[in-house]
Amino acid sequence: MQSKLANAVKSIVDTLSTRDWLILLATGMSLLYGSYFFAIILLNLFALNILEKKGVLDQWNATKVLGFILMIRTNKGQKILEKISQPRKFWRIFGEISLWICICALFLTTLLLIFSAIATFQTPELESIETTDVLLIPGVSSGIPLFWPLISLIVALVIHEYGHGIQMRAHGMRVRSFGLLITSLIPIGAFAEPEAKEISKAPLRERMRTFSAGPAVNLIFAFFLTLILAIGISGIEPSIQGAYSAGIVVDGPADNAGLEPYDLIVGVNETVISNSNELQIILNSSKPNDVLLLHILPFNDGEWKEEVSIEITLGDKFEHYRTLNYSEEDLAILGVVPGDSFMGISSDGSGPVIRSTDQGKQRLMGPFYPDLTSEQRIVEAIIHPIQLLSTPLSFDGEVMSDIEGKMLDWNPAEKILINGIFWFFWINFILGFANLIPVIPFDGGHIMRDSIQAIITRTSEKLGIAHPQKASIFATKTANIVSLLFIGIFLIPILFRLLS
């Protein structure tokens, strides 16, 4: 066994060129100086060079992309694709719907990129980010664990590329092969490789449907997953009832009374408190200098202790904000008037000031949470996707904080199921929108290019300005310039934060 290993190592060493040794040296230097992200890239570059020299890549029908990414092709899945794509008319209608979904999403993505670039120049100090966090790699980037995100990514890539493949077949185009892009044994992309001549000669509308299908499948799947997530967690109830706050204002009424973050308020005077609304009603009906007797379960050492009672003298919310230099006009906009009671509690940024013990559940359900008014449901529907996207980044890769999880009565199997559904949503939503960046070779870049070409060609034909072939060349050049512009807009915020 040892001799075989020694022979294998010797065989690899004998194939190493000066370039390979330099790559190994650069890898060691990167590790020494803590640049793990670049070390991983260099190590992949070295490994693929060896596999190429040994003829392994040819055996796998694989090639290198950018030196450190492995691209593996396969013809498997063609028969399944043919069966799925049989109802051609249905899939063409789906392709048209996909196109309009992606045009709307592309518009939002474009605005987001522009505002992000503008904000970069307007913000004097930007929070720096690590290079490992730029690509959102499962198990590597902060806030993204390995297991569920990796499985979700593989599934999302497969359905994304099948979306492209189905549209190709629905419009009579052939799919040459499917494939995966892999680095460090982690799939980072996938592709359905068309016959180049067929996709280039296809009518613009059919080509745009084909490019739209992949992201649209991910986004539609993500939408249904939000429903499944809401249904899945709807049956999980709090293990304890009450209301709490995650933040306490220093030297405020709550602080002076001895209330701590996450202390659970289960009663006020003679009234039992089971949720945040009941506590808010009491505060709304109280006045500054009112004395309330709070019955609380103190939170200490990760658990809630036996019930105790404390007295709190309410302050004046209007006067409190005036001491923070809020103008009367600002307070009028906020709806704060003299005589409003102030308990001295605040938010930590991950939820409202006063929370029920099912706050984690409420965040995951969003607009589907039962105890919402019509206005609240509309607001939740708008912010829910953004809230879900930021959740794992706020809670270190979890779907809710550890304290919120302790407040719910659920078993390990339910936690695993909810985590799985959540990450399937998260990865599909990210993949769908990320592919709609208006930059070639992303799907959004191709849709943008074909849209520009369609507009210029149609305008040229109506006005008789130029020959259709010249108009097509001009449209392609315009699309390439716009693509380069958006590459800069996309990279500016990332580079600023990497270098800050």
C-alpha positions in Angstrom: 0.0 0.0 0.0 2.8 2.4 1.0 4.8 1.6 -2.2 1.7 2.3 -4.4 1.2 5.6 -2.7 4.9 6.4 -3.0 4.8 5.5 -6.7 1.7 7.7 -7.2 3.4 10.7 -5.5 6.6 10.1 -7.5 4.6 9.9 -10.8 2.9 13.3 -9.9 6.2 15.0 -9.0 7.8 13.8 -12.2 5.1 15.6 -14.2 5.4 18.9 -12.4 6.6 21.8 -14.5 8.2 25.0 -13.3 4.8 26.6 -13.5 3.3 24.0 -11.3 6.0 24.5 -8.6 5.3 28.2 -8.7 1.6 27.6 -8.2 2.4 25.4 -5.2 4.7 28.1 -3.8 2.0 30.8 -4.3 -0.6 28.5 -2.6 1.7 28.1 0.4 2.3 31.9 0.6 -1.5 32.5 0.4 -2.1 30.1 3.3 0.7 31.7 5.3 -0.8 35.2 4.9 -4.4 34.0 5.6 -5.6 34.5 2.0 -7.5 31.2 2.0 -9.8 32.1 -0.9 -6.9 32.6 -3.3 -5.2 29.5 -1.8 -8.3 27.4 -2.8 -8.3 28.9 -6.3 -4.5 28.1 -6.7 -5.0 24.6 -5.3 -7.8 23.9 -7.8 -5.6 25.2 -10.6 -2.8 22.9 -9.6 -5.0 19.9 -9.2 -6.7 20.4 -12.6 -3.3 20.8 -14.3 -2.2 17.4 -12.9 -5.5 15.7 -13.9 -5.1 17.1 -17.4 -1.6 15.8 -17.8 -2.6 12.4 -16.6 -5.4 12.3 -19.2 -8.1 12.1 -16.5 -10.1 15.1 -17.9 -10.3 13.4 -21.3 -11.7 10.2 -19.6 -14.3 12.3 -17.8 -15.2 14.3 -21.0 -14.2 17.4 -19.0 -12.4 20.6 -19.7 -10.9 23.5 -17.7 -12.6 26.9 -17.4 -10.4 29.8 -16.3 -7.9 27.3 -15.2 -9.4 26.4 -11.9 -13.0 25.4 -12.7 -13.9 21.9 -13.9 -16.5 21.7 -16.7 -18.0 18.2 -17.0 -20.3 17.3 -19.9 -22.8 14.5 -20.2 -25.5 13.3 -22.5 -27.5 11.7 -19.7 -30.9 13.3 -19.1 -31.7 13.7 -22.8 -34.5 11.1 -22.9 -36.1 12.6 -19.8 -35.9 16.0 -21.3 -37.6 14.8 -24.5 -40.5 13.4 -22.5 -41.0 16.4 -20.3 -40.9 18.8 -23.3 -43.6 16.9 -25.3 -46.5 19.4 -24.7 -44.8 22.0 -26.9 -47.7 24.5 -26.8 -47.8 24.5 -23.0 -44.1 25.1 -22.7 -44.1 27.9 -25.3 -46.8 29.6 -23.2 -44.7 29.0 -20.1 -41.7 30.5 -22.0 -43.7 33.7 -22.8 -44.8 34.0 -19.1 -41.1 33.4 -18.1 -40.0 36.2 -20.4 -42.2 38.8 -18.8 -41.3 37.6 -15.3 -37.6 37.9 -16.1 -38.0 41.3 -17.8 -39.6 42.7 -14.6 -36.9 41.0 -12.4 -34.2 42.3 -14.8 -35.5 45.8 -14.4 -35.4 45.5 -10.6 -31.9 43.9 -10.7 -30.7 46.8 -12.9 -32.1 49.4 -10.5 -30.6 47.6 -7.5 -27.1 47.6 -9.2 -27.3 51.3 -10.1 -28.5 52.3 -6.6 -25.8 50.1 -5.0 -23.1 51.8 -7.1 -24.5 55.3 -6.2 -24.6 54.4 -2.5 -21.0 53.3 -2.6 -19.9 56.8 -3.5 -22.3 58.5 -1.1 -21.3 56.4 1.9 -18.0 57.6 3.4 -17.4 54.5 5.3 -18.3 51.0 4.0 -18.3 47.8 6.0 -15.5 45.6 4.6 -16.3 42.1 3.3 -14.1 39.0 3.0 -13.2 37.6 -0.4 -14.9 34.3 0.6 -18.2 36.1 1.1 -18.4 37.6 -2.4 -19.5 34.4 -4.2 -21.8 33.0 -1.5 -20.2 29.5 -1.4 -21.9 26.9 0.8 -19.7 26.0 3.8 -17.2 28.8 2.9 -19.0 32.1 3.0 -20.2 33.6 6.3 -23.8 32.7 7.2 -24.0 29.9 4.7 -23.7 26.4 6.1 -22.7 23.4 3.9 -25.3 20.6 3.9 -28.7 22.1 3.0 -27.3 24.9 0.8 -25.1 22.5 -1.2 -28.0 20.1 -1.8 -30.3 23.1 -2.7 -27.7 24.4 -5.1 -27.4 21.1 -7.0 -31.2 20.9 -7.3 -31.5 24.6 -8.3 -28.9 24.2 -11.0 -30.5 21.1 -12.4 -34.0 22.6 -12.7 -32.5 25.9 -14.0 -30.7 24.1 -16.9 -33.7 21.8 -17.5 -35.8 25.0 -17.9 -33.4 26.2 -20.7 -33.4 22.7 -22.2 -37.2 22.3 -22.2 -37.6 25.7 -24.0 -35.0 24.7 -26.6 -36.9 21.5 -27.4 -40.2 23.3 -27.3 -39.0 25.5 -30.1 -37.3 22.8 -32.1 -33.7 23.4 -31.0 -31.4 20.5 -30.1 -29.5 20.2 -26.7 -26.0 18.9 -27.4 -25.2 18.1 -23.7 -25.8 19.0 -20.1 -23.0 19.7 -17.7 -21.7 21.0 -14.3 -19.1 23.6 -13.4 -17.3 22.4 -10.3 -14.6 23.9 -8.1 -13.3 22.3 -4.8 -15.8 19.5 -5.3 -18.6 22.0 -5.0 -20.9 22.7 -8.0 -21.0 26.4 -8.8 -22.8 26.3 -12.1 -24.5 24.2 -14.7 -25.3 24.4 -18.4 -27.5 23.0 -21.1 -25.3 23.3 -24.2 -27.3 24.0 -27.3 -26.3 23.6 -30.9 -24.6 26.9 -31.4 -25.9 27.5 -34.9 -29.5 26.8 -34.0 -29.6 29.1 -31.0 -27.9 31.9 -32.9 -30.3 31.6 -35.9 -33.4 31.2 -33.7 -36.0 34.1 -33.8 -35.3 36.7 -31.1 -38.5 35.9 -29.3 -37.8 32.2 -29.1 -34.2 32.8 -28.0 -35.3 35.3 -25.3 -37.8 32.7 -24.0 -35.1 30.1 -23.8 -32.8 32.4 -21.8 -35.7 33.4 -19.5 -36.8 29.9 -18.7 -33.9 29.0 -16.4 -34.2 32.0 -14.0 -38.0 32.0 -14.1 -38.1 28.3 -13.1 -36.0 29.2 -10.0 -38.1 32.2 -9.1 -41.4 30.4 -9.6 -40.1 27.4 -7.5 -39.0 29.9 -4.8 -42.4 31.4 -4.7 -44.1 28.1 -4.1 -41.5 27.3 -1.5 -42.5 30.4 0.5 -46.0 28.9 0.6 -44.7 25.5 1.6 -42.5 27.1 4.3 -45.4 29.0 5.7 -47.6 25.9 5.8 -44.8 23.8 7.3 -44.2 26.2 10.3 -47.8 27.2 10.8 -48.5 24.2 13.0 -45.5 24.9 15.3 -46.7 26.8 18.4 -44.7 28.7 21.1 -43.6 26.7 24.1 -44.2 29.8 26.3 -46.6 32.8 26.0 -45.7 36.4 26.6 -44.0 39.4 25.1 -40.4 40.6 25.2 -37.9 43.1 23.7 -34.4 42.4 22.4 -33.1 45.9 23.4 -33.2 48.0 26.5 -32.6 51.8 26.4 -29.8 52.7 28.8 -31.1 54.7 31.7 -34.6 54.4 30.4 -37.6 53.3 32.4 -37.1 49.6 31.7 -33.4 49.8 32.5 -34.1 51.6 35.8 -36.7 48.9 36.7 -34.2 46.1 36.1 -35.8 44.7 32.9 -33.2 42.9 30.7 -33.3 41.9 27.0 -35.4 38.8 26.4 -37.0 38.9 29.8 -40.5 37.6 29.1 -43.4 39.8 30.2 -46.3 37.4 31.1 -48.5 39.9 32.9 -49.1 43.6 33.6 -50.9 44.5 36.9 -53.8 42.0 36.9 -53.8 41.4 33.1 -52.2 38.2 31.6 -50.0 39.0 28.5 -49.7 36.2 25.9 -48.4 38.2 22.9 -47.0 41.6 21.8 -50.4 43.1 20.8 -51.8 42.7 24.3 -48.7 44.5 25.8 -48.9 47.2 23.2 -52.6 47.9 23.9 -51.7 48.5 27.6 -48.9 50.8 26.7 -51.1 52.8 24.3 -53.7 53.3 27.0 -51.1 54.4 29.6 -49.6 57.9 30.2 -46.1 59.1 31.3 -45.4 58.6 35.0 -47.9 55.8 35.2 -46.6 52.9 37.4 -47.1 49.4 36.1 -46.4 46.1 37.8 -44.7 43.8 35.4 -44.8 40.0 35.9 -41.7 38.6 34.1 -39.8 35.4 33.5 -36.1 36.6 33.8 -33.9 35.3 31.0 -30.6 34.1 32.4 -28.0 31.5 31.3 -29.9 30.7 28.2 -33.3 29.9 29.9 -36.2 31.6 31.6 -36.3 31.5 35.4 -39.2 31.6 37.8 -41.7 34.4 37.7 -40.9 37.7 39.5 -42.6 41.1 39.6 -41.0 44.5 39.1 -42.4 48.0 39.0 -41.8 50.4 36.1 -42.5 54.1 35.9 -43.3 55.0 32.3 -41.5 57.9 30.6 -42.6 60.3 27.9 -41.8 59.1 24.4 -42.0 62.6 22.9 -39.5 64.0 25.3 -37.2 61.0 24.9 -36.9 61.5 21.2 -36.5 65.3 21.6 -33.4 64.6 23.7 -32.1 62.6 20.7 -32.4 65.7 18.5 -35.5 64.6 16.7 -37.4 67.7 15.4 -41.1 68.1 16.0 -41.7 67.6 12.3 -39.8 64.3 12.4 -41.9 63.1 15.3 -45.1 64.1 13.7 -44.2 61.9 10.7 -43.5 59.1 13.2 -46.8 59.7 14.9 -45.2 60.5 18.2 -47.0 63.2 20.2 -46.6 64.7 23.7 -48.1 62.4 26.3 -47.2 59.1 24.6 -45.9 56.6 27.1 -42.4 55.3 26.9 -41.3 52.0 28.3 -37.6 52.4 27.4 -37.2 49.4 25.1 -35.7 49.2 21.6 -35.1 46.8 18.7 -31.9 45.0 17.8 -32.6 45.4 14.1 -33.9 41.9 13.5 -37.5 42.5 14.4 -40.0 44.9 16.0 -39.5 46.6 19.4 -42.1 44.5 21.2 -42.2 40.8 20.1 -44.3 37.8 20.7 -42.7 34.5 21.5 -43.5 33.2 18.0 -41.4 36.0 16.4 -39.2 33.5 14.6 -42.3 31.8 13.2 -43.8 35.1 12.2 -40.7 36.1 10.3 -40.7 32.9 8.2 -44.4 33.1 7.5 -44.4 36.8 6.5 -47.7 37.8 4.8 -49.2 34.3 5.5 -49.1 34.9 9.3 -52.7 34.8 10.5 -52.8 37.7 13.0 -52.1 40.5 10.5 -54.2 43.4 9.4 -54.7 44.0 5.6 -52.2 46.8 5.6 -49.6 44.7 7.5 -50.1 41.9 5.1 -49.4 44.1 2.1 -46.2 45.5 3.7 -45.1 42.0 4.7 -45.7 40.7 1.1 -43.3 43.4 -0.2 -40.5 43.0 2.3 -40.9 39.2 2.9 -38.4 38.1 0.2 -35.7 40.6 1.4 -36.3 39.6 5.0 -35.9 35.9 4.2 -32.7 36.6 2.2 -31.1 38.5 5.1 -32.2 35.9 7.7 -29.2 33.5 7.5 -26.7 36.4 7.3 -28.2 37.9 10.4 -28.4 34.7 12.4 -25.1 33.0 11.4 -26.6 30.6 9.0 -29.7 29.7 11.0 -33.3 30.5 10.1 -33.9 32.3 13.4 -31.9 33.2 16.5 -31.1 30.6 19.1 -33.4 32.4 21.6 -36.3 32.5 19.1 -35.8 28.8 18.5 -36.0 28.0 22.2 -39.4 29.8 22.4 -41.0 27.4 19.9 -42.3 23.9 20.7 -40.7 21.8 17.9 -38.7 18.6 17.6 -35.4 18.0 15.8 -37.1 16.5 12.7 -39.3 19.6 12.3 -36.2 21.8 12.6 -34.4 19.9 9.9 -37.5 20.0 7.6 -38.0 23.8 8.0 -34.2 24.4 7.5 -34.3 22.3 4.3 -37.4 24.1 2.8 -35.9 27.5 3.8 -32.5 26.8 2.0 -34.3 25.5 -1.1 -36.1 28.8 -1.3 -33.0 30.9 -0.5 -30.7 29.3 -3.1 -33.4 29.3 -5.8 -34.3 32.9 -5.2 -30.6 34.0 -5.2 -29.8 31.9 -8.3 -32.8 33.2 -10.2 -32.0 36.9 -9.6 -28.2 36.5 -9.9 -28.7 35.1 -13.4 -30.6 38.2 -14.3 -27.7 40.6 -13.9 -27.7 42.5 -17.2 -24.2 41.3 -18.0 -23.2 38.7 -20.6 -22.8 35.7 -20.2 -25.6 35.7 -17.5 -29.1 35.1 -18.8 -30.0 38.7 -18.0 -27.2 39.8 -20.3 -28.5 37.8 -23.2 -32.1 39.0 -22.6 -30.8 42.6 -22.5 -28.8 42.1 -25.7 -31.7 40.6 -27.6 -34.1 43.3 -26.2 -31.8 46.0 -27.5 -31.4 44.3 -30.8 -35.2 43.9 -31.2 -35.8 47.6 -30.4 -33.1 48.8 -32.8 -34.0 46.4 -35.6 -37.8 47.3 -35.3 -37.1 51.0 -35.2 -34.7 50.8 -38.2 -37.3 48.8 -40.2 -40.1 51.3 -39.5 -37.9 54.4 -40.2 -35.9 52.8 -43.0 -32.7 54.1 -41.4 -30.4 51.2 -42.1 -30.2 47.7 -43.6 -31.4 45.0 -41.2 -28.0 43.4 -41.1 -26.3 46.7 -40.3 -28.9 47.3 -37.6 -28.2 43.9 -36.1 -24.5 44.6 -36.0 -25.1 48.0 -34.4 -27.5 46.4 -31.8 -24.9 43.8 -30.9 -22.2 46.4 -30.4 -24.6 48.6 -28.3 -25.5 45.6 -26.1 -21.8 44.8 -25.6 -21.1 48.4 -24.5 -24.1 48.3 -22.1 -22.9 45.0 -20.8 -19.4 46.4 -20.1 -21.0 49.4 -18.4 -23.0 47.1 -16.0 -19.9 45.0 -15.3 -18.3 48.1 -13.9 -21.5 49.0 -12.0 -21.7 45.5 -10.6 -18.0 45.3 -9.5 -17.7 48.8 -8.0 -19.5 48.1 -4.7 -17.8 44.8 -4.3 -14.3 46.1 -5.0 -14.8 49.1 -2.6 -15.9 46.8 0.2 -13.1 44.4 -0.4 -10.5 47.2 -0.4 -12.0 49.1 2.5 
